[in-house]
Amino acid sequence: MAEHGRQLAEAEAKHLHAGLAARADHIADLQRTLKALMPAPERPALPVPGQQGDEHPSAPTSPSTDTGTAAGGRRRWRRT
């Protein structure tokens, strides 16, 4: 009877260790993913379009009529 209890305890310990190892692997994967999504320290993060003050300095502020775009923002291609 005591042998059976010891075997159950060993099986439970193995199961718990396997679960901890799987969680550690998952946490490591999440940390690598988060690091990949972070901006590089030597470059600033890219601005999010639509946020106030994050406009690109060379971006046009008003639509131009001679940019070659049709209504709806689609580009018209013409041979020159």
C-alpha positions in Angstrom: 0.0 0.0 0.0 2.8 2.5 0.8 4.5 1.6 -2.5 1.4 2.5 -4.4 1.2 5.9 -2.6 4.9 6.6 -3.4 4.3 5.7 -7.1 1.3 8.1 -7.2 3.4 10.9 -5.6 6.2 10.4 -8.1 3.8 10.4 -11.0 2.2 13.6 -9.7 5.6 15.2 -9.3 6.6 14.3 -12.9 3.3 15.7 -14.1 3.8 19.0 -12.2 7.4 19.3 -13.4 6.3 18.7 -17.0 3.7 21.4 -16.6 6.2 23.9 -15.2 8.6 23.2 -18.0 5.9 23.7 -20.6 4.9 27.0 -19.0 8.5 28.1 -18.8 8.9 27.4 -22.6 5.7 29.4 -23.3 6.9 32.4 -21.2 10.2 32.3 -23.1 8.3 32.4 -26.4 6.2 35.3 -25.3 9.3 37.2 -24.1 11.0 36.7 -27.5 7.8 37.8 -29.3 7.5 40.9 -27.1 11.2 41.7 -27.7 10.7 41.4 -31.5 7.8 43.8 -31.3 9.7 46.4 -29.4 11.4 49.3 -31.4 15.2 49.1 -31.6 16.8 51.4 -29.1 18.8 53.3 -31.7 15.7 54.2 -33.7 12.6 55.9 -32.6 9.3 54.1 -32.9 7.2 54.8 -36.0 4.4 57.2 -35.5 0.9 55.7 -35.5 -1.2 57.3 -38.3 -4.0 59.5 -37.0 -2.5 60.5 -33.7 -2.2 64.2 -33.2 1.3 65.6 -33.7 2.7 62.6 -35.4 2.3 63.8 -38.9 5.3 63.3 -41.2 6.9 66.6 -41.9 7.0 66.0 -45.7 3.5 64.7 -45.9 1.1 67.0 -47.9 -1.4 68.8 -45.7 -3.9 69.3 -48.5 -4.8 67.3 -51.5 -3.1 68.3 -54.7 -4.8 68.2 -58.1 -1.7 67.3 -60.1 -0.5 64.3 -58.1 -1.8 61.7 -60.6 -4.5 60.3 -58.3 -8.1 59.9 -59.3 -11.1 60.4 -57.0 -11.1 57.9 -54.2 -7.3 58.0 -53.9 -6.6 55.5 -56.7 -3.6 56.3 -58.8 -4.0 57.0 -62.5 -1.2 55.7 -64.7 -0.5 57.4 -68.0 2.2 57.0 -70.5 4.7 59.8 -70.9 
